[in-house]
Amino acid sequence: MGNHEIDFHEFCDVMKRMSEKQTGEGGVVSKKDFQYILTELGDIRNKAVIDEIFAEADVDGDGVLDYDEFAFMVRNYMIDEDLDTCKCL
């Protein structure tokens, strides 16, 4: 993830963390939770980079990521060879 791309294993970690954060929050992830998830995974610690990724993913500008926005973001950052594995997104 340090290169702003994720492989399938990192994707699985992010999906697990996202689903944990979405439970009880109306199915959305806040910017704060998004930052926590990425820094907890360890590869992206630069707040400016996280803010940029979040802003790009938050298509409707409501300050949270819903599943569709998250899936779109993952497709954009997924390493090419893993895309076939994730056609479900």
MDAnalysis code that builds the backbone (N, CA, C; Angstrom):
import MDAnalysis as mda
import numpy as np

u = mda.Universe.empty(267, n_residues=89, atom_resindex=np.repeat(np.arange(89), 3), trajectory=True)
u.add_TopologyAttr("name", ["N", "CA", "C"] * 89)
u.add_TopologyAttr("resid", np.arange(1, 90))
u.add_TopologyAttr("resname", ["MET", "GLY", "ASN", "HIS", "GLU", "ILE", "ASP", "PHE", "HIS", "GLU", "PHE", "CYS", "ASP", "VAL", "MET", "LYS", "ARG", "MET", "SER", "GLU", "LYS", "GLN", "THR", "GLY", "GLU", "GLY", "GLY", "VAL", "VAL", "SER", "LYS", "LYS", "ASP", "PHE", "GLN", "TYR", "ILE", "LEU", "THR", "GLU", "LEU", "GLY", "ASP", "ILE", "ARG", "ASN", "LYS", "ALA", "VAL", "ILE", "ASP", "GLU", "ILE", "PHE", "ALA", "GLU", "ALA", "ASP", "VAL", "ASP", "GLY", "ASP", "GLY", "VAL", "LEU", "ASP", "TYR", "ASP", "GLU", "PHE", "ALA", "PHE", "MET", "VAL", "ARG", "ASN", "TYR", "MET", "ILE", "ASP", "GLU", "ASP", "LEU", "ASP", "THR", "CYS", "LYS", "CYS", "LEU"])
u.atoms.positions = np.array([
    [0.813, -1.197, 0.000],
    [0.000, 0.000, 0.000],
    [0.860, 1.266, 0.000],
    [2.119, 1.147, 0.314],
    [2.983, 2.305, 0.359],
    [3.094, 3.024, -0.969],
    [2.765, 2.330, -2.054],
    [2.798, 2.942, -3.377],
    [1.412, 3.401, -3.815],
    [0.477, 3.471, -2.883],
    [-0.910, 3.881, -3.112],
    [-1.677, 2.881, -3.959],
    [-1.189, 1.656, -4.028],
    [-1.910, 0.554, -4.641],
    [-2.050, -0.516, -3.576],
    [-3.089, -1.344, -3.683],
    [-3.239, -2.414, -2.712],
    [-3.277, -3.748, -3.424],
    [-2.703, -4.758, -2.771],
    [-2.812, -6.103, -3.312],
    [-4.029, -6.776, -2.669],
    [-4.317, -7.993, -3.057],
    [-5.535, -8.646, -2.602],
    [-5.555, -8.849, -1.091],
    [-4.429, -9.187, -0.493],
    [-4.389, -9.409, 0.955],
    [-4.648, -8.107, 1.714],
    [-4.073, -7.019, 1.241],
    [-4.338, -5.724, 1.856],
    [-5.805, -5.355, 1.679],
    [-6.353, -5.654, 0.511],
    [-7.766, -5.403, 0.255],
    [-8.630, -6.128, 1.281],
    [-8.316, -7.397, 1.539],
    [-9.090, -8.172, 2.515],
    [-9.006, -7.545, 3.901],
    [-7.818, -7.078, 4.280],
    [-7.666, -6.404, 5.570],
    [-8.512, -5.137, 5.635],
    [-8.457, -4.351, 4.568],
    [-9.234, -3.105, 4.534],
    [-10.728, -3.407, 4.584],
    [-11.182, -4.389, 3.814],
    [-12.606, -4.747, 3.817],
    [-13.057, -5.179, 5.209],
    [-12.236, -5.954, 5.889],
    [-12.578, -6.398, 7.244],
    [-12.712, -5.194, 8.173],
    [-11.748, -4.283, 8.112],
    [-11.790, -3.097, 8.967],
    [-12.973, -2.201, 8.611],
    [-13.238, -2.065, 7.316],
    [-14.365, -1.238, 6.883],
    [-15.673, -1.818, 7.399],
    [-15.848, -3.130, 7.301],
    [-17.103, -3.732, 7.751],
    [-17.250, -3.588, 9.256],
    [-16.155, -3.660, 10.001],
    [-16.212, -3.453, 11.444],
    [-16.631, -2.025, 11.765],
    [-16.095, -1.058, 11.033],
    [-16.421, 0.347, 11.280],
    [-17.830, 0.697, 10.806],
    [-18.307, 0.033, 9.754],
    [-19.622, 0.352, 9.211],
    [-20.748, -0.137, 10.110],
    [-20.510, -1.189, 10.865],
    [-21.540, -1.717, 11.743],
    [-21.882, -0.669, 12.788],
    [-23.144, -0.308, 12.864],
    [-23.585, 0.666, 13.847],
    [-23.418, 2.104, 13.417],
    [-22.907, 2.345, 12.228],
    [-22.733, 3.715, 11.749],
    [-23.505, 3.943, 10.459],
    [-24.572, 3.188, 10.270],
    [-25.401, 3.381, 9.092],
    [-24.749, 2.935, 7.801],
    [-23.768, 2.049, 7.879],
    [-23.141, 1.527, 6.669],
    [-22.159, 2.471, 6.010],
    [-21.659, 3.449, 6.746],
    [-20.699, 4.398, 6.190],
    [-19.460, 4.461, 7.079],
    [-18.377, 4.962, 6.504],
    [-17.129, 5.131, 7.244],
    [-16.747, 6.603, 7.196],
    [-16.489, 7.175, 8.371],
    [-16.091, 8.580, 8.448],
    [-14.635, 8.747, 8.019],
    [-14.267, 9.985, 7.772],
    [-12.883, 10.284, 7.400],
    [-11.932, 9.879, 8.528],
    [-12.342, 10.135, 9.761],
    [-11.523, 9.769, 10.920],
    [-11.303, 8.256, 10.970],
    [-12.370, 7.489, 10.777],
    [-12.248, 6.029, 10.784],
    [-11.417, 5.537, 9.608],
    [-11.577, 6.163, 8.453],
    [-10.800, 5.809, 7.266],
    [-9.310, 6.017, 7.537],
    [-8.976, 7.154, 8.135],
    [-7.583, 7.442, 8.476],
    [-7.064, 6.400, 9.461],
    [-7.866, 6.063, 10.451],
    [-7.468, 5.063, 11.441],
    [-7.196, 3.711, 10.780],
    [-8.080, 3.306, 9.881],
    [-7.926, 2.017, 9.195],
    [-6.614, 1.983, 8.415],
    [-6.353, 3.019, 7.635],
    [-5.142, 3.028, 6.806],
    [-3.868, 3.109, 7.637],
    [-3.881, 3.907, 8.697],
    [-2.677, 3.990, 9.526],
    [-2.486, 2.709, 10.331],
    [-3.576, 2.073, 10.737],
    [-3.477, 0.812, 11.476],
    [-2.872, -0.283, 10.601],
    [-3.187, -0.264, 9.314],
    [-2.600, -1.241, 8.397],
    [-1.120, -0.960, 8.177],
    [-0.704, 0.271, 8.471],
    [0.714, 0.553, 8.550],
    [1.414, 1.163, 7.362],
    [0.810, 1.177, 6.200],
    [1.555, 1.643, 5.035],
    [1.323, 3.105, 4.681],
    [0.187, 3.649, 5.026],
    [-0.077, 5.054, 4.708],
    [-0.247, 5.802, 6.024],
    [0.719, 6.643, 6.329],
    [0.663, 7.418, 7.566],
    [0.593, 8.923, 7.286],
    [0.809, 9.308, 6.052],
    [0.808, 10.713, 5.681],
    [-0.634, 11.207, 5.585],
    [-1.007, 12.120, 6.500],
    [-2.384, 12.611, 6.552],
    [-2.807, 13.261, 5.238],
    [-1.906, 13.967, 4.583],
    [-2.243, 14.619, 3.313],
    [-2.603, 13.589, 2.247],
    [-1.883, 12.471, 2.217],
    [-2.182, 11.411, 1.251],
    [-3.533, 10.779, 1.573],
    [-3.773, 10.510, 2.851],
    [-5.057, 9.930, 3.263],
    [-6.195, 10.882, 2.919],
    [-6.009, 12.173, 3.192],
    [-7.037, 13.168, 2.864],
    [-7.317, 13.192, 1.362],
    [-6.261, 13.084, 0.567],
    [-6.422, 13.091, -0.892],
    [-7.202, 11.860, -1.370],
    [-6.852, 10.700, -0.851],
    [-7.553, 9.469, -1.224],
    [-9.012, 9.550, -0.800],
    [-9.260, 10.028, 0.419],
    [-10.630, 10.130, 0.920],
    [-11.446, 11.100, 0.068],
    [-10.881, 12.266, -0.221],
    [-11.600, 13.268, -1.019],
    [-11.946, 12.726, -2.399],
    [-11.023, 11.980, -2.985],
    [-11.274, 11.385, -4.296],
    [-12.382, 10.334, -4.214],
    [-12.397, 9.575, -3.126],
    [-13.384, 8.499, -2.970],
    [-14.760, 9.022, -2.583],
    [-14.818, 10.125, -1.850],
    [-16.092, 10.679, -1.368],
    [-16.766, 11.460, -2.498],
    [-17.282, 10.724, -3.458],
    [-17.819, 11.299, -4.693],
    [-18.942, 12.296, -4.428],
    [-19.833, 11.976, -3.493],
    [-20.963, 12.873, -3.247],
    [-20.641, 13.993, -2.259],
    [-19.426, 13.989, -1.699],
    [-18.983, 15.074, -0.833],
    [-19.679, 15.169, 0.502],
    [-20.262, 14.054, 0.973],
    [-20.987, 14.108, 2.243],
    [-20.109, 13.850, 3.467],
    [-18.805, 13.659, 3.261],
    [-17.889, 13.499, 4.384],
    [-17.771, 12.089, 4.927],
    [-18.448, 11.137, 4.297],
    [-18.356, 9.727, 4.687],
    [-18.271, 8.877, 3.430],
    [-17.753, 7.656, 3.583],
    [-17.702, 6.721, 2.464],
    [-18.760, 5.654, 2.653],
    [-19.643, 5.534, 1.660],
    [-20.577, 4.410, 1.671],
    [-19.934, 3.266, 0.894],
    [-20.617, 2.131, 0.811],
    [-20.019, 0.959, 0.168],
    [-19.661, 1.225, -1.288],
    [-20.545, 1.873, -2.032],
    [-20.280, 2.123, -3.453],
    [-19.039, 2.997, -3.645],
    [-18.904, 4.029, -2.821],
    [-17.733, 4.902, -2.923],
    [-16.462, 4.136, -2.558],
    [-16.567, 3.310, -1.526],
    [-15.407, 2.525, -1.120],
    [-15.000, 1.543, -2.213],
    [-15.978, 0.852, -2.788],
    [-15.692, -0.122, -3.846],
    [-15.053, 0.570, -5.049],
    [-15.540, 1.757, -5.405],
    [-14.968, 2.520, -6.510],
    [-13.508, 2.873, -6.218],
    [-13.242, 3.312, -4.992],
    [-11.885, 3.663, -4.597],
    [-10.968, 2.447, -4.693],
    [-11.432, 1.307, -4.201],
    [-10.616, 0.092, -4.234],
    [-10.288, -0.295, -5.669],
    [-11.275, -0.212, -6.547],
    [-11.016, -0.544, -7.957],
    [-9.946, 0.368, -8.549],
    [-9.940, 1.625, -8.149],
    [-8.954, 2.572, -8.677],
    [-7.547, 2.321, -8.151],
    [-7.427, 1.783, -6.947],
    [-6.117, 1.590, -6.333],
    [-5.642, 0.147, -6.356],
    [-6.483, -0.775, -6.822],
    [-6.119, -2.187, -6.843],
    [-5.018, -2.421, -7.873],
    [-4.042, -3.207, -7.521],
    [-2.974, -3.589, -8.445],
    [-3.596, -4.397, -9.578],
    [-3.199, -4.130, -10.805],
    [-3.819, -4.713, -11.991],
    [-4.009, -6.220, -11.925],
    [-2.999, -6.967, -11.480],
    [-3.129, -8.418, -11.501],
    [-4.181, -8.936, -10.530],
    [-4.607, -8.113, -9.578],
    [-5.631, -8.531, -8.626],
    [-7.038, -8.165, -9.074],
    [-7.170, -7.383, -10.126],
    [-8.493, -6.929, -10.550],
    [-9.417, -8.084, -10.907],
    [-8.916, -9.096, -11.577],
    [-9.760, -10.231, -11.942],
    [-10.298, -10.941, -10.715],
    [-9.542, -10.963, -9.642],
    [-9.972, -11.602, -8.405],
    [-11.130, -10.841, -7.775],
    [-11.220, -9.546, -8.052],
    [-12.190, -8.694, -7.372],
    [-13.292, -8.196, -8.293],
    [-13.679, -8.967, -9.268],
    [-14.736, -8.551, -10.191],
    [-16.059, -8.325, -9.465],
    [-16.189, -8.848, -8.248],
    [-17.431, -8.682, -7.496],
    [-17.672, -7.234, -7.113],
    [-16.647, -6.390, -7.143],
    [-16.825, -4.994, -6.756],
    [-17.464, -4.262, -7.885],
])
